[in-house]
Amino acid sequence: MWPRLWHFLSFGAPGVAVYVCFVLAPILVSLGYSLTNYNPLRSSTKFVGLRNYQLLVQDEAFLTSLGITTIVTVIVVVVPNLLGLGIAVLLDRKGWLYNALRSVFFTPMILSSVVISVIWTRILADDGPLNQGLRAIGIAEPPGWLSDPDLALYSIASILCWQMLGFCVVVYLAGLQGVPQELMEAASIDGAGSVRRFWRVTWPLLAPSLTINTVVLLISAFKVFDHVQVITNGGPGVGSTATIAFLVLQTAFVENKQGYASAMAVVMLVVIAVLAAVALRFLRRREVDL
């Protein structure tokens, strides 16, 4: 038994050590800070218990950021899933052109979020290429994609959808290539058309792909920070695009309220964990039923 245990520990210890140091320990430290009024500019730190969490319930900025994050999450979960499925069906062909198009769609996924944010900031600027094109076709006053508080949030959500679209396409393509051709041929012999074959055969077998995409998009959207920081810095106006992750960083490193910011981070972690667990349970149950 001991040789086997030592063999397991020798291979598992490095990974466990990295996980403990860079994931578990920071979470525990943040949880500890959230129970204090820790401020790096003050020498004294007091234990305040659950007071930070009680203040969050009454904090209008936090509640607003929660609503903003929810809107972004819903858009990012739904849109790339729908578009990714449609594009994957169109690209599920053989040939160099389709292989090239797959690479084109996946390219935004491997680019830095900061790079993508800078590019789209220039495209969507009031004097950017998009608005110049709209003026050229006769629209005298094109929308302020990033300067209008009513549009800025949806612009950021659209940019995030564009970046995540390639991931959904690749995952759905992998699922489509795993569909047994025998089932498709049998459905065709039974008289099922292309649409009926998709909904009765292909779509049920894509349940694992839907699970992966939904959970990844859910987590990615709920913790979005880079795009907001680079593109709008939480504006325009007062917090019109401030997500929870953005508010956490602002509270911690601009206002130096690290105890209060840690409470926000803990709440965000709990919300993401609960949503991901519910989504996994519901979608995996659908996989079993199918």
CORDAKA-V326589 format. One record per residue. RES is the residue in one letter. SS is DSSP state (h for helix, s for strand, l for the rest). PHI is phi in radians with two decimals (none if undefined). NEAR is the number of other C-alpha atoms within 12 Angstrom. Layout:
BEGIN
res=<RES:RES>
ss=<SS:SS>
phi=<PHI:PHI>
near=<NEAR:NEAR>
END
This chain:
BEGIN
res=<M:W:P:R:L:W:H:F:L:S:F:G:A:P:G:V:A:V:Y:V:C:F:V:L:A:P:I:L:V:S:L:G:Y:S:L:T:N:Y:N:P:L:R:S:S:T:K:F:V:G:L:R:N:Y:Q:L:L:V:Q:D:E:A:F:L:T:S:L:G:I:T:T:I:V:T:V:I:V:V:V:V:P:N:L:L:G:L:G:I:A:V:L:L:D:R:K:G:W:L:Y:N:A:L:R:S:V:F:F:T:P:M:I:L:S:S:V:V:I:S:V:I:W:T:R:I:L:A:D:D:G:P:L:N:Q:G:L:R:A:I:G:I:A:E:P:P:G:W:L:S:D:P:D:L:A:L:Y:S:I:A:S:I:L:C:W:Q:M:L:G:F:C:V:V:V:Y:L:A:G:L:Q:G:V:P:Q:E:L:M:E:A:A:S:I:D:G:A:G:S:V:R:R:F:W:R:V:T:W:P:L:L:A:P:S:L:T:I:N:T:V:V:L:L:I:S:A:F:K:V:F:D:H:V:Q:V:I:T:N:G:G:P:G:V:G:S:T:A:T:I:A:F:L:V:L:Q:T:A:F:V:E:N:K:Q:G:Y:A:S:A:M:A:V:V:M:L:V:V:I:A:V:L:A:A:V:A:L:R:F:L:R:R:R:E:V:D:L>
ss=<l:h:h:h:h:h:h:h:h:h:h:h:h:h:h:h:h:h:h:h:h:h:h:h:h:h:h:h:h:h:h:h:h:l:l:s:l:l:l:l:l:l:l:l:l:l:s:l:l:l:h:h:h:h:h:h:h:h:l:h:h:h:h:h:h:h:h:h:h:h:h:h:h:h:h:h:h:h:h:h:h:h:h:h:h:h:h:h:h:h:h:l:l:l:l:h:h:h:h:h:h:h:h:h:h:h:h:h:h:h:l:l:h:h:h:h:h:h:h:h:h:h:h:l:l:l:l:l:h:h:h:h:h:h:h:h:l:l:l:l:l:l:l:l:l:l:l:l:h:h:h:h:h:h:h:h:h:h:h:h:h:h:h:h:h:h:h:h:h:h:h:h:h:h:h:h:h:l:l:l:h:h:h:h:h:h:h:h:h:l:l:l:l:h:h:h:h:h:h:h:h:h:h:h:h:l:h:h:h:h:h:h:h:h:h:h:h:h:h:h:h:h:l:l:l:h:h:h:h:h:h:l:l:l:l:l:l:l:l:l:l:l:l:h:h:h:h:h:h:h:h:h:h:l:l:l:l:h:h:h:h:h:h:h:h:h:h:h:h:h:h:h:h:h:h:h:h:h:h:h:h:h:h:h:h:h:h:h:h:l>
phi=<none:-1.12:-1.02:-1.18:-1.12:-1.12:-1.08:-1.15:-1.15:-1.12:-1.55:-1.51:-1.04:-1.03:-1.14:-1.13:-1.10:-1.10:-1.09:-1.15:-1.25:-1.89:-2.16:-1.20:-1.07:-1.05:-1.12:-1.15:-1.12:-1.09:-1.08:-1.15:-1.08:-1.14:-1.69:-2.27:-1.80:-0.99:-2.43:-1.08:-1.56:-1.97:-1.40:-1.80:-2.21:-1.96:-1.39:-2.01:1.15:-1.64:-1.07:-1.05:-1.24:-1.17:-1.19:-1.07:-1.12:-1.78:-1.44:-1.12:-1.13:-1.19:-1.12:-1.13:-1.12:-1.13:-1.15:-1.09:-1.10:-1.10:-1.08:-1.06:-1.11:-1.06:-1.10:-1.25:-1.32:-1.43:-1.11:-1.09:-1.11:-1.19:-1.15:-1.09:-1.15:-1.10:-1.17:-1.09:-1.11:-1.22:-1.60:-1.40:-2.39:-1.76:2.43:-1.18:-1.13:-1.21:-1.12:-1.15:-1.15:-1.05:-1.12:-1.08:-1.19:-1.50:-0.96:-1.02:-1.19:-1.64:-1.46:-1.15:-1.09:-1.17:-1.08:-1.08:-1.12:-1.12:-1.07:-1.26:-1.07:-1.23:-1.14:-1.64:-1.10:-1.03:-1.89:-1.41:-1.02:-1.13:-1.20:-1.13:-1.14:-1.15:-1.14:-1.17:-1.70:1.90:-1.54:-1.20:-2.15:-1.22:-1.11:-1.58:-1.00:-1.98:-1.75:-1.61:-1.04:-1.41:-1.95:-1.03:-1.09:-1.26:-1.16:-1.11:-1.08:-1.16:-1.12:-1.14:-1.08:-1.07:-1.22:-1.50:-1.05:-1.07:-1.08:-1.10:-1.07:-1.13:-1.15:-1.19:-1.08:-1.07:-1.17:-1.13:-1.28:-1.63:-1.30:-1.09:-1.17:-1.08:-1.17:-1.14:-1.17:-1.13:-1.14:-1.17:-1.12:-1.30:1.73:-1.34:-1.37:-1.11:-1.18:-1.15:-1.10:-1.13:-1.28:-1.63:-2.06:-1.22:-1.04:-1.05:-1.35:-1.59:-1.01:-1.08:-1.14:-1.10:-1.09:-1.07:-1.09:-1.11:-1.18:-1.12:-1.13:-1.06:-1.18:-1.10:-1.26:-1.24:-1.91:-1.13:-2.43:-0.97:-1.09:-1.16:-1.12:-1.38:-1.42:-2.18:0.95:1.54:-1.70:-1.25:1.37:-1.83:1.16:-1.25:-2.22:-1.36:-1.40:-1.10:-1.08:-1.10:-1.14:-1.06:-1.16:-1.14:-1.17:-1.34:-1.93:-1.82:-1.55:1.04:-1.81:-1.27:-1.15:-1.18:-1.11:-1.13:-1.12:-1.05:-1.11:-1.14:-1.09:-1.08:-1.07:-1.14:-1.10:-1.09:-1.10:-1.17:-1.08:-1.13:-1.15:-1.13:-1.09:-1.10:-1.12:-1.17:-1.26:-1.22:-1.10:-1.13:-1.09:-1.16:-1.10:-1.31>
near=<7:9:9:10:12:12:12:15:15:15:13:14:16:13:15:17:16:14:15:16:16:14:16:15:16:18:23:20:23:28:30:28:34:37:28:28:30:31:24:18:15:13:9:11:19:17:17:20:19:21:20:32:28:18:21:29:18:13:17:15:27:35:23:24:35:34:22:37:41:30:27:39:36:28:32:41:38:28:31:39:36:23:27:37:34:23:29:34:29:20:29:28:18:14:11:12:14:19:19:15:22:33:20:23:30:26:21:28:25:18:19:17:28:23:20:29:33:23:21:32:32:22:23:32:26:25:21:21:18:22:24:22:18:19:17:13:12:11:13:13:16:24:24:26:33:40:28:23:24:20:22:35:40:30:35:49:42:32:39:43:38:34:36:41:41:35:38:43:42:37:34:40:34:26:28:33:21:22:25:16:15:13:19:27:18:16:22:19:13:13:13:18:17:19:16:17:24:23:17:20:28:32:28:24:29:35:32:29:36:39:32:29:41:40:34:30:39:40:33:31:43:40:38:39:33:29:41:45:29:27:36:37:29:37:30:25:18:17:31:35:45:45:43:45:38:38:44:39:31:29:26:28:19:16:18:20:28:34:40:41:39:40:43:42:40:30:31:36:25:19:22:31:19:17:25:28:20:18:25:27:16:20:25:23:15:20:20:13:11:16>
END
